[in-house]
Amino acid sequence: MHSIRSTHIATRRIVPSHARTAAQPHCVMQLTVDAATITALRQMVMRLCGEAMEFMRVAMCADTRKARVWLCISPAMAAPVMDLILRSLPAAEFGRVKNQSIQ
C-alpha cells in the first residue's frame, strides 16, 4: 500500500482588519398581535424592509389568541415599519423598542 501525501500546506485565509465589516446597528421591536395576522405581518414587513430585516421571532401567548413578535430591523426602517403596522393592524400593541449592535 502506498501512502498518499499531500504536498499542499493547509492554510487559513485571514481577512485583514480593515476589510472586516463593523457591527451594524439594529433596532429590536417588540409587539403583540392577533395570532391570525402573523403571516400578513411578515409579508408586510418583508415587502417594506427587504434585507433590512435581520430576523423575526414569534412566540404564542399562553391561553390567548395573541402572539408576541420581535422584529430586528435597521434603525432607519423603524418609523416606517411602525407606521405600516399601526395602519394595517390597529389592534397591535407595541412594547419595547431597543437599539443594539449586531455583528
Biopython code that builds the backbone (N, CA, C, O; Angstrom):
import numpy as np
from Bio.PDB.StructureBuilder import StructureBuilder

atoms = [
    (1, "MET", "N", (0.822, -1.169, 0.000)),
    (1, "MET", "CA", (0.000, 0.000, 0.000)),
    (1, "MET", "C", (0.872, 1.241, 0.000)),
    (1, "MET", "O", (1.866, 1.346, 0.719)),
    (2, "HIS", "N", (0.471, 2.135, -0.804)),
    (2, "HIS", "CA", (1.198, 3.397, -0.870)),
    (2, "HIS", "C", (0.467, 4.440, -0.036)),
    (2, "HIS", "O", (-0.757, 4.558, -0.085)),
    (3, "SER", "N", (1.214, 5.159, 0.694)),
    (3, "SER", "CA", (0.576, 6.247, 1.439)),
    (3, "SER", "C", (0.504, 7.470, 0.532)),
    (3, "SER", "O", (1.445, 7.774, -0.201)),
    (4, "ILE", "N", (-0.578, 8.136, 0.594)),
    (4, "ILE", "CA", (-0.772, 9.331, -0.227)),
    (4, "ILE", "C", (-0.442, 10.543, 0.625)),
    (4, "ILE", "O", (-0.977, 10.729, 1.718)),
    (5, "ARG", "N", (0.429, 11.336, 0.106)),
    (5, "ARG", "CA", (0.829, 12.533, 0.840)),
    (5, "ARG", "C", (0.369, 13.753, 0.090)),
    (5, "ARG", "O", (0.426, 13.816, -1.138)),
    (6, "SER", "N", (-0.075, 14.695, 0.835)),
    (6, "SER", "CA", (-0.486, 15.954, 0.229)),
    (6, "SER", "C", (0.698, 16.896, 0.249)),
    (6, "SER", "O", (1.379, 17.048, 1.263)),
    (7, "THR", "N", (0.929, 17.521, -0.879)),
    (7, "THR", "CA", (2.037, 18.472, -0.942)),
    (7, "THR", "C", (1.568, 19.886, -0.638)),
    (7, "THR", "O", (2.372, 20.816, -0.581)),
    (8, "HIS", "N", (0.271, 20.042, -0.443)),
    (8, "HIS", "CA", (-0.270, 21.361, -0.140)),
    (8, "HIS", "C", (-0.332, 21.557, 1.364)),
    (8, "HIS", "O", (-0.738, 20.662, 2.106)),
    (9, "ILE", "N", (0.067, 22.710, 1.791)),
    (9, "ILE", "CA", (0.014, 23.036, 3.204)),
    (9, "ILE", "C", (-1.350, 23.663, 3.488)),
    (9, "ILE", "O", (-1.808, 24.547, 2.763)),
    (10, "ALA", "N", (-1.975, 23.194, 4.537)),
    (10, "ALA", "CA", (-3.274, 23.758, 4.907)),
    (10, "ALA", "C", (-3.079, 25.180, 5.413)),
    (10, "ALA", "O", (-2.278, 25.428, 6.314)),
    (11, "THR", "N", (-3.798, 26.077, 4.840)),
    (11, "THR", "CA", (-3.708, 27.468, 5.276)),
    (11, "THR", "C", (-5.109, 27.999, 5.534)),
    (11, "THR", "O", (-6.086, 27.552, 4.934)),
    (12, "ARG", "N", (-5.177, 28.936, 6.415)),
    (12, "ARG", "CA", (-6.434, 29.613, 6.687)),
    (12, "ARG", "C", (-6.313, 31.030, 6.152)),
    (12, "ARG", "O", (-5.346, 31.741, 6.422)),
    (13, "ARG", "N", (-7.311, 31.412, 5.394)),
    (13, "ARG", "CA", (-7.288, 32.753, 4.836)),
    (13, "ARG", "C", (-7.692, 33.746, 5.915)),
    (13, "ARG", "O", (-8.777, 33.646, 6.488)),
    (14, "ILE", "N", (-6.834, 34.682, 6.181)),
    (14, "ILE", "CA", (-7.100, 35.677, 7.211)),
    (14, "ILE", "C", (-7.550, 36.965, 6.537)),
    (14, "ILE", "O", (-6.895, 37.476, 5.628)),
    (15, "VAL", "N", (-8.679, 37.471, 7.004)),
    (15, "VAL", "CA", (-9.209, 38.712, 6.457)),
    (15, "VAL", "C", (-8.541, 39.869, 7.179)),
    (15, "VAL", "O", (-8.548, 39.910, 8.409)),
    (16, "PRO", "N", (-7.962, 40.816, 6.434)),
    (16, "PRO", "CA", (-7.324, 41.958, 7.090)),
    (16, "PRO", "C", (-8.332, 42.734, 7.935)),
    (16, "PRO", "O", (-9.519, 42.788, 7.611)),
    (17, "SER", "N", (-7.846, 43.332, 9.020)),
    (17, "SER", "CA", (-8.752, 44.018, 9.936)),
    (17, "SER", "C", (-9.483, 45.175, 9.277)),
    (17, "SER", "O", (-10.615, 45.478, 9.653)),
    (18, "HIS", "N", (-8.860, 45.830, 8.299)),
    (18, "HIS", "CA", (-9.531, 46.953, 7.638)),
    (18, "HIS", "C", (-10.636, 46.484, 6.695)),
    (18, "HIS", "O", (-11.490, 47.281, 6.307)),
    (19, "ALA", "N", (-10.635, 45.203, 6.321)),
    (19, "ALA", "CA", (-11.646, 44.673, 5.405)),
    (19, "ALA", "C", (-12.849, 44.091, 6.147)),
    (19, "ALA", "O", (-13.867, 43.793, 5.524)),
    (20, "ARG", "N", (-12.748, 43.926, 7.463)),
    (20, "ARG", "CA", (-13.866, 43.392, 8.230)),
    (20, "ARG", "C", (-14.964, 44.437, 8.332)),
    (20, "ARG", "O", (-14.697, 45.636, 8.402)),
    (21, "THR", "N", (-16.188, 43.968, 8.338)),
    (21, "THR", "CA", (-17.304, 44.900, 8.475)),
    (21, "THR", "C", (-17.521, 45.219, 9.943)),
    (21, "THR", "O", (-17.388, 44.354, 10.809)),
    (22, "ALA", "N", (-17.854, 46.457, 10.206)),
    (22, "ALA", "CA", (-18.109, 46.885, 11.571)),
    (22, "ALA", "C", (-19.483, 46.390, 12.004)),
    (22, "ALA", "O", (-20.306, 46.003, 11.174)),
    (23, "ALA", "N", (-19.714, 46.406, 13.284)),
    (23, "ALA", "CA", (-21.007, 45.992, 13.811)),
    (23, "ALA", "C", (-22.090, 46.912, 13.260)),
    (23, "ALA", "O", (-21.969, 48.136, 13.313)),
    (24, "GLN", "N", (-23.129, 46.316, 12.740)),
    (24, "GLN", "CA", (-24.224, 47.089, 12.170)),
    (24, "GLN", "C", (-25.281, 47.320, 13.248)),
    (24, "GLN", "O", (-25.717, 46.372, 13.900)),
    (25, "PRO", "N", (-25.697, 48.572, 13.438)),
    (25, "PRO", "CA", (-26.736, 48.817, 14.431)),
    (25, "PRO", "C", (-28.085, 48.301, 13.935)),
    (25, "PRO", "O", (-28.406, 48.420, 12.753)),
    (26, "HIS", "N", (-28.853, 47.741, 14.825)),
    (26, "HIS", "CA", (-30.183, 47.247, 14.504)),
    (26, "HIS", "C", (-31.140, 47.658, 15.605)),
    (26, "HIS", "O", (-30.724, 47.980, 16.717)),
    (27, "CYS", "N", (-32.386, 47.646, 15.297)),
    (27, "CYS", "CA", (-33.445, 48.017, 16.222)),
    (27, "CYS", "C", (-34.327, 46.787, 16.436)),
    (27, "CYS", "O", (-34.808, 46.187, 15.474)),
    (28, "VAL", "N", (-34.537, 46.418, 17.699)),
    (28, "VAL", "CA", (-35.403, 45.284, 18.005)),
    (28, "VAL", "C", (-36.717, 45.848, 18.544)),
    (28, "VAL", "O", (-36.747, 46.542, 19.560)),
    (29, "MET", "N", (-37.800, 45.531, 17.837)),
    (29, "MET", "CA", (-39.131, 45.999, 18.216)),
    (29, "MET", "C", (-39.925, 44.821, 18.761)),
    (29, "MET", "O", (-39.972, 43.754, 18.149)),
    (30, "GLN", "N", (-40.549, 45.025, 19.922)),
    (30, "GLN", "CA", (-41.427, 44.006, 20.500)),
    (30, "GLN", "C", (-42.863, 44.451, 20.287)),
    (30, "GLN", "O", (-43.193, 45.614, 20.517)),
    (31, "LEU", "N", (-43.715, 43.542, 19.853)),
    (31, "LEU", "CA", (-45.120, 43.859, 19.732)),
    (31, "LEU", "C", (-45.961, 42.615, 19.948)),
    (31, "LEU", "O", (-45.473, 41.490, 19.843)),
    (32, "THR", "N", (-47.226, 42.832, 20.249)),
    (32, "THR", "CA", (-48.181, 41.754, 20.422)),
    (32, "THR", "C", (-49.289, 41.945, 19.402)),
    (32, "THR", "O", (-49.871, 43.024, 19.294)),
    (33, "VAL", "N", (-49.575, 40.889, 18.656)),
    (33, "VAL", "CA", (-50.600, 40.951, 17.608)),
    (33, "VAL", "C", (-51.506, 39.730, 17.715)),
    (33, "VAL", "O", (-51.179, 38.756, 18.393)),
    (34, "ASP", "N", (-52.641, 39.796, 17.038)),
    (34, "ASP", "CA", (-53.529, 38.647, 16.945)),
    (34, "ASP", "C", (-52.787, 37.545, 16.172)),
    (34, "ASP", "O", (-52.161, 37.816, 15.148)),
    (35, "ALA", "N", (-52.861, 36.321, 16.662)),
    (35, "ALA", "CA", (-52.115, 35.216, 16.048)),
    (35, "ALA", "C", (-52.505, 34.985, 14.590)),
    (35, "ALA", "O", (-51.690, 34.502, 13.804)),
    (36, "ALA", "N", (-53.731, 35.322, 14.225)),
    (36, "ALA", "CA", (-54.179, 35.111, 12.847)),
    (36, "ALA", "C", (-53.530, 36.081, 11.860)),
    (36, "ALA", "O", (-53.628, 35.887, 10.648)),
    (37, "THR", "N", (-52.875, 37.114, 12.365)),
    (37, "THR", "CA", (-52.281, 38.120, 11.472)),
    (37, "THR", "C", (-50.776, 37.966, 11.289)),
    (37, "THR", "O", (-50.148, 38.820, 10.663)),
    (38, "ILE", "N", (-50.184, 36.903, 11.818)),
    (38, "ILE", "CA", (-48.729, 36.727, 11.742)),
    (38, "ILE", "C", (-48.237, 36.675, 10.300)),
    (38, "ILE", "O", (-47.255, 37.338, 9.964)),
    (39, "THR", "N", (-48.884, 35.916, 9.457)),
    (39, "THR", "CA", (-48.444, 35.795, 8.063)),
    (39, "THR", "C", (-48.539, 37.129, 7.346)),
    (39, "THR", "O", (-47.623, 37.515, 6.620)),
    (40, "ALA", "N", (-49.642, 37.833, 7.547)),
    (40, "ALA", "CA", (-49.808, 39.150, 6.918)),
    (40, "ALA", "C", (-48.755, 40.126, 7.426)),
    (40, "ALA", "O", (-48.224, 40.922, 6.652)),
    (41, "LEU", "N", (-48.447, 40.073, 8.722)),
    (41, "LEU", "CA", (-47.422, 40.950, 9.296)),
    (41, "LEU", "C", (-46.062, 40.672, 8.666)),
    (41, "LEU", "O", (-45.356, 41.598, 8.267)),
    (42, "ARG", "N", (-45.698, 39.400, 8.579)),
    (42, "ARG", "CA", (-44.406, 39.035, 7.990)),
    (42, "ARG", "C", (-44.308, 39.505, 6.544)),
    (42, "ARG", "O", (-43.281, 40.045, 6.132)),
    (43, "GLN", "N", (-45.371, 39.300, 5.776)),
    (43, "GLN", "CA", (-45.359, 39.714, 4.375)),
    (43, "GLN", "C", (-45.226, 41.228, 4.234)),
    (43, "GLN", "O", (-44.482, 41.711, 3.380)),
    (44, "MET", "N", (-45.951, 41.982, 5.077)),
    (44, "MET", "CA", (-45.879, 43.450, 5.019)),
    (44, "MET", "C", (-44.476, 43.945, 5.354)),
    (44, "MET", "O", (-43.922, 44.796, 4.660)),
    (45, "VAL", "N", (-43.911, 43.397, 6.431)),
    (45, "VAL", "CA", (-42.588, 43.852, 6.865)),
    (45, "VAL", "C", (-41.530, 43.472, 5.834)),
    (45, "VAL", "O", (-40.650, 44.277, 5.528)),
    (46, "MET", "N", (-41.606, 42.258, 5.296)),
    (46, "MET", "CA", (-40.628, 41.852, 4.281)),
    (46, "MET", "C", (-40.754, 42.697, 3.017)),
    (46, "MET", "O", (-39.743, 43.031, 2.400)),
    (47, "ARG", "N", (-41.970, 43.045, 2.623)),
    (47, "ARG", "CA", (-42.177, 43.870, 1.439)),
    (47, "ARG", "C", (-41.578, 45.265, 1.648)),
    (47, "ARG", "O", (-40.980, 45.836, 0.737)),
    (48, "LEU", "N", (-41.748, 45.802, 2.859)),
    (48, "LEU", "CA", (-41.242, 47.145, 3.153)),
    (48, "LEU", "C", (-39.737, 47.154, 3.401)),
    (48, "LEU", "O", (-39.028, 48.007, 2.867)),
    (49, "CYS", "N", (-39.245, 46.214, 4.204)),
    (49, "CYS", "CA", (-37.833, 46.233, 4.628)),
    (49, "CYS", "C", (-36.895, 45.476, 3.701)),
    (49, "CYS", "O", (-35.768, 45.916, 3.468)),
    (50, "GLY", "N", (-37.340, 44.354, 3.173)),
    (50, "GLY", "CA", (-36.450, 43.524, 2.370)),
    (50, "GLY", "C", (-35.313, 42.994, 3.227)),
    (50, "GLY", "O", (-35.542, 42.364, 4.259)),
    (51, "GLU", "N", (-34.098, 43.251, 2.796)),
    (51, "GLU", "CA", (-32.934, 42.738, 3.518)),
    (51, "GLU", "C", (-32.580, 43.559, 4.750)),
    (51, "GLU", "O", (-31.643, 43.214, 5.471)),
    (52, "ALA", "N", (-33.310, 44.636, 5.003)),
    (52, "ALA", "CA", (-33.079, 45.432, 6.215)),
    (52, "ALA", "C", (-33.638, 44.732, 7.449)),
    (52, "ALA", "O", (-33.382, 45.157, 8.575)),
    (53, "MET", "N", (-34.404, 43.655, 7.236)),
    (53, "MET", "CA", (-34.901, 42.879, 8.373)),
    (53, "MET", "C", (-33.916, 41.753, 8.665)),
    (53, "MET", "O", (-33.648, 40.904, 7.815)),
    (54, "GLU", "N", (-33.388, 41.765, 9.871)),
    (54, "GLU", "CA", (-32.412, 40.755, 10.278)),
    (54, "GLU", "C", (-33.113, 39.447, 10.675)),
    (54, "GLU", "O", (-32.742, 38.371, 10.208)),
    (55, "PHE", "N", (-34.126, 39.554, 11.540)),
    (55, "PHE", "CA", (-34.898, 38.362, 11.913)),
    (55, "PHE", "C", (-36.258, 38.768, 12.449)),
    (55, "PHE", "O", (-36.495, 39.927, 12.790)),
    (56, "MET", "N", (-37.149, 37.783, 12.514)),
    (56, "MET", "CA", (-38.477, 37.939, 13.108)),
    (56, "MET", "C", (-38.718, 36.712, 13.971)),
    (56, "MET", "O", (-38.702, 35.586, 13.473)),
    (57, "ARG", "N", (-38.941, 36.921, 15.255)),
    (57, "ARG", "CA", (-39.187, 35.819, 16.184)),
    (57, "ARG", "C", (-40.627, 35.907, 16.655)),
    (57, "ARG", "O", (-41.112, 36.995, 16.967)),
    (58, "VAL", "N", (-41.312, 34.783, 16.711)),
    (58, "VAL", "CA", (-42.716, 34.742, 17.112)),
    (58, "VAL", "C", (-42.875, 33.722, 18.229)),
    (58, "VAL", "O", (-42.345, 32.614, 18.156)),
    (59, "ALA", "N", (-43.622, 34.117, 19.276)),
    (59, "ALA", "CA", (-43.948, 33.195, 20.377)),
    (59, "ALA", "C", (-45.420, 33.379, 20.713)),
    (59, "ALA", "O", (-45.893, 34.501, 20.892)),
    (60, "MET", "N", (-46.132, 32.274, 20.794)),
    (60, "MET", "CA", (-47.558, 32.326, 21.122)),
    (60, "MET", "C", (-47.732, 32.637, 22.607)),
    (60, "MET", "O", (-47.009, 32.101, 23.447)),
    (61, "CYS", "N", (-48.685, 33.496, 22.925)),
    (61, "CYS", "CA", (-49.019, 33.800, 24.317)),
    (61, "CYS", "C", (-49.922, 32.688, 24.846)),
    (61, "CYS", "O", (-50.821, 32.216, 24.150)),
    (62, "ALA", "N", (-49.674, 32.289, 26.059)),
    (62, "ALA", "CA", (-50.452, 31.198, 26.659)),
    (62, "ALA", "C", (-51.895, 31.627, 26.900)),
    (62, "ALA", "O", (-52.150, 32.745, 27.348)),
    (63, "ASP", "N", (-52.833, 30.740, 26.605)),
    (63, "ASP", "CA", (-54.267, 30.924, 26.856)),
    (63, "ASP", "C", (-54.890, 32.129, 26.159)),
    (63, "ASP", "O", (-55.941, 32.601, 26.590)),
    (64, "THR", "N", (-54.285, 32.631, 25.117)),
    (64, "THR", "CA", (-54.869, 33.735, 24.346)),
    (64, "THR", "C", (-54.691, 33.441, 22.867)),
    (64, "THR", "O", (-54.000, 32.495, 22.491)),
    (65, "ARG", "N", (-55.301, 34.234, 22.056)),
    (65, "ARG", "CA", (-55.128, 34.106, 20.603)),
    (65, "ARG", "C", (-54.167, 35.176, 20.099)),
    (65, "ARG", "O", (-54.300, 35.669, 18.979)),
    (66, "LYS", "N", (-53.213, 35.522, 20.928)),
    (66, "LYS", "CA", (-52.243, 36.559, 20.582)),
    (66, "LYS", "C", (-50.850, 35.949, 20.473)),
    (66, "LYS", "O", (-50.578, 34.866, 20.992)),
    (67, "ALA", "N", (-49.989, 36.672, 19.787)),
    (67, "ALA", "CA", (-48.604, 36.233, 19.624)),
    (67, "ALA", "C", (-47.681, 37.405, 19.909)),
    (67, "ALA", "O", (-47.981, 38.545, 19.553)),
    (68, "ARG", "N", (-46.555, 37.119, 20.554)),
    (68, "ARG", "CA", (-45.502, 38.116, 20.766)),
    (68, "ARG", "C", (-44.572, 38.040, 19.582)),
    (68, "ARG", "O", (-44.213, 36.951, 19.134)),
    (69, "VAL", "N", (-44.179, 39.194, 19.072)),
    (69, "VAL", "CA", (-43.314, 39.258, 17.903)),
    (69, "VAL", "C", (-42.137, 40.160, 18.223)),
    (69, "VAL", "O", (-42.310, 41.238, 18.792)),
    (70, "TRP", "N", (-40.935, 39.717, 17.857)),
    (70, "TRP", "CA", (-39.734, 40.522, 17.948)),
    (70, "TRP", "C", (-39.234, 40.715, 16.529)),
    (70, "TRP", "O", (-38.945, 39.747, 15.826)),
    (71, "LEU", "N", (-39.133, 41.970, 16.111)),
    (71, "LEU", "CA", (-38.619, 42.296, 14.777)),
    (71, "LEU", "C", (-37.260, 42.952, 14.944)),
    (71, "LEU", "O", (-37.126, 43.915, 15.699)),
    (72, "CYS", "N", (-36.266, 42.450, 14.261)),
    (72, "CYS", "CA", (-34.943, 43.062, 14.263)),
    (72, "CYS", "C", (-34.743, 43.674, 12.885)),
    (72, "CYS", "O", (-34.609, 42.961, 11.891)),
    (73, "ILE", "N", (-34.723, 45.009, 12.834)),
    (73, "ILE", "CA", (-34.625, 45.738, 11.566)),
    (73, "ILE", "C", (-33.588, 46.839, 11.698)),
    (73, "ILE", "O", (-33.118, 47.126, 12.799)),
    (74, "SER", "N", (-33.234, 47.449, 10.592)),
    (74, "SER", "CA", (-32.300, 48.571, 10.650)),
    (74, "SER", "C", (-33.016, 49.767, 11.270)),
    (74, "SER", "O", (-34.221, 49.922, 11.071)),
    (75, "PRO", "N", (-32.312, 50.617, 12.014)),
    (75, "PRO", "CA", (-32.946, 51.763, 12.675)),
    (75, "PRO", "C", (-33.660, 52.709, 11.708)),
    (75, "PRO", "O", (-34.649, 53.340, 12.081)),
    (76, "ALA", "N", (-33.179, 52.811, 10.498)),
    (76, "ALA", "CA", (-33.811, 53.697, 9.521)),
    (76, "ALA", "C", (-35.205, 53.215, 9.147)),
    (76, "ALA", "O", (-36.038, 54.013, 8.718)),
    (77, "MET", "N", (-35.467, 51.933, 9.300)),
    (77, "MET", "CA", (-36.762, 51.367, 8.925)),
    (77, "MET", "C", (-37.750, 51.305, 10.098)),
    (77, "MET", "O", (-38.903, 50.918, 9.907)),
    (78, "ALA", "N", (-37.316, 51.678, 11.300)),
    (78, "ALA", "CA", (-38.179, 51.550, 12.480)),
    (78, "ALA", "C", (-39.455, 52.378, 12.351)),
    (78, "ALA", "O", (-40.548, 51.853, 12.565)),
    (79, "ALA", "N", (-39.341, 53.639, 12.011)),
    (79, "ALA", "CA", (-40.523, 54.504, 11.906)),
    (79, "ALA", "C", (-41.465, 54.055, 10.783)),
    (79, "ALA", "O", (-42.669, 53.965, 11.022)),
    (80, "PRO", "N", (-40.974, 53.769, 9.568)),
    (80, "PRO", "CA", (-41.885, 53.291, 8.529)),
    (80, "PRO", "C", (-42.579, 51.976, 8.879)),
    (80, "PRO", "O", (-43.746, 51.785, 8.539)),
    (81, "VAL", "N", (-41.874, 51.070, 9.554)),
    (81, "VAL", "CA", (-42.481, 49.791, 9.947)),
    (81, "VAL", "C", (-43.571, 50.021, 10.988)),
    (81, "VAL", "O", (-44.653, 49.441, 10.895)),
    (82, "MET", "N", (-43.289, 50.866, 11.977)),
    (82, "MET", "CA", (-44.299, 51.173, 12.993)),
    (82, "MET", "C", (-45.537, 51.793, 12.354)),
    (82, "MET", "O", (-46.665, 51.433, 12.690)),
    (83, "ASP", "N", (-45.320, 52.715, 11.441)),
    (83, "ASP", "CA", (-46.434, 53.366, 10.752)),
    (83, "ASP", "C", (-47.255, 52.349, 9.969)),
    (83, "ASP", "O", (-48.485, 52.367, 10.023)),
    (84, "LEU", "N", (-46.582, 51.467, 9.244)),
    (84, "LEU", "CA", (-47.265, 50.440, 8.459)),
    (84, "LEU", "C", (-48.089, 49.510, 9.350)),
    (84, "LEU", "O", (-49.233, 49.186, 9.029)),
    (85, "ILE", "N", (-47.506, 49.086, 10.464)),
    (85, "ILE", "CA", (-48.211, 48.174, 11.365)),
    (85, "ILE", "C", (-49.408, 48.870, 12.003)),
    (85, "ILE", "O", (-50.480, 48.275, 12.113)),
    (86, "LEU", "N", (-49.240, 50.112, 12.421)),
    (86, "LEU", "CA", (-50.355, 50.833, 13.036)),
    (86, "LEU", "C", (-51.510, 51.049, 12.061)),
    (86, "LEU", "O", (-52.674, 50.996, 12.457)),
    (87, "ARG", "N", (-51.193, 51.292, 10.787)),
    (87, "ARG", "CA", (-52.247, 51.471, 9.789)),
    (87, "ARG", "C", (-52.909, 50.153, 9.406)),
    (87, "ARG", "O", (-54.121, 50.099, 9.201)),
    (88, "SER", "N", (-52.115, 49.093, 9.311)),
    (88, "SER", "CA", (-52.637, 47.805, 8.840)),
    (88, "SER", "C", (-53.235, 46.939, 9.943)),
    (88, "SER", "O", (-54.218, 46.233, 9.719)),
    (89, "LEU", "N", (-52.645, 46.994, 11.125)),
    (89, "LEU", "CA", (-53.093, 46.170, 12.255)),
    (89, "LEU", "C", (-53.340, 47.077, 13.468)),
    (89, "LEU", "O", (-52.511, 47.134, 14.377)),
    (90, "PRO", "N", (-54.476, 47.783, 13.485)),
    (90, "PRO", "CA", (-54.710, 48.750, 14.561)),
    (90, "PRO", "C", (-54.781, 48.129, 15.952)),
    (90, "PRO", "O", (-54.610, 48.841, 16.942)),
    (91, "ALA", "N", (-55.027, 46.831, 16.057)),
    (91, "ALA", "CA", (-55.084, 46.179, 17.369)),
    (91, "ALA", "C", (-53.702, 45.777, 17.886)),
    (91, "ALA", "O", (-53.585, 45.250, 18.993)),
    (92, "ALA", "N", (-52.665, 46.018, 17.101)),
    (92, "ALA", "CA", (-51.306, 45.655, 17.529)),
    (92, "ALA", "C", (-50.891, 46.496, 18.731)),
    (92, "ALA", "O", (-51.183, 47.689, 18.804)),
    (93, "GLU", "N", (-50.215, 45.857, 19.659)),
    (93, "GLU", "CA", (-49.746, 46.533, 20.868)),
    (93, "GLU", "C", (-48.220, 46.575, 20.825)),
    (93, "GLU", "O", (-47.564, 45.534, 20.811)),
    (94, "PHE", "N", (-47.666, 47.776, 20.804)),
    (94, "PHE", "CA", (-46.211, 47.922, 20.752)),
    (94, "PHE", "C", (-45.640, 47.891, 22.156)),
    (94, "PHE", "O", (-46.199, 48.461, 23.093)),
    (95, "GLY", "N", (-44.518, 47.213, 22.274)),
    (95, "GLY", "CA", (-43.798, 47.141, 23.539)),
    (95, "GLY", "C", (-42.499, 47.907, 23.424)),
    (95, "GLY", "O", (-42.475, 49.041, 22.947)),
    (96, "ARG", "N", (-41.442, 47.299, 23.854)),
    (96, "ARG", "CA", (-40.129, 47.932, 23.888)),
    (96, "ARG", "C", (-39.517, 48.016, 22.491)),
    (96, "ARG", "O", (-39.651, 47.098, 21.681)),
    (97, "VAL", "N", (-38.844, 49.134, 22.227)),
    (97, "VAL", "CA", (-38.051, 49.305, 21.006)),
    (97, "VAL", "C", (-36.645, 49.598, 21.467)),
    (97, "VAL", "O", (-36.408, 50.589, 22.158)),
    (98, "LYS", "N", (-35.696, 48.734, 21.087)),
    (98, "LYS", "CA", (-34.336, 48.831, 21.616)),
    (98, "LYS", "C", (-33.323, 48.829, 20.483)),
    (98, "LYS", "O", (-33.404, 47.996, 19.581)),
    (99, "ASN", "N", (-32.371, 49.753, 20.521)),
    (99, "ASN", "CA", (-31.280, 49.784, 19.546)),
    (99, "ASN", "C", (-30.127, 48.948, 20.087)),
    (99, "ASN", "O", (-29.823, 48.980, 21.279)),
    (100, "GLN", "N", (-29.488, 48.193, 19.180)),
    (100, "GLN", "CA", (-28.337, 47.379, 19.577)),
    (100, "GLN", "C", (-27.448, 47.152, 18.372)),
    (100, "GLN", "O", (-27.862, 47.377, 17.234)),
    (101, "SER", "N", (-26.232, 46.708, 18.619)),
    (101, "SER", "CA", (-25.295, 46.387, 17.547)),
    (101, "SER", "C", (-25.210, 44.890, 17.391)),
    (101, "SER", "O", (-25.106, 44.159, 18.376)),
    (102, "ILE", "N", (-25.254, 44.430, 16.148)),
    (102, "ILE", "CA", (-25.165, 43.001, 15.833)),
    (102, "ILE", "C", (-24.000, 42.818, 14.879)),
    (102, "ILE", "O", (-23.884, 43.544, 13.892)),
    (103, "GLN", "N", (-23.135, 41.854, 15.167)),
    (103, "GLN", "CA", (-22.003, 41.587, 14.277)),
    (103, "GLN", "C", (-22.285, 40.415, 13.401)),
    (103, "GLN", "O", (-21.445, 40.039, 12.583)),
]
sb = StructureBuilder()
sb.init_structure("model")
sb.init_model(0)
sb.init_chain("A")
sb.init_seg("    ")
for serial, (resi, resn, name, xyz) in enumerate(atoms, 1):
    if name == "N":
        sb.init_residue(resn, " ", resi, " ")
    sb.init_atom(name, np.array(xyz, "f"), 0.0, 1.0, " ", f" {name:<3s}", serial, name[0])
structure = sb.get_structure()
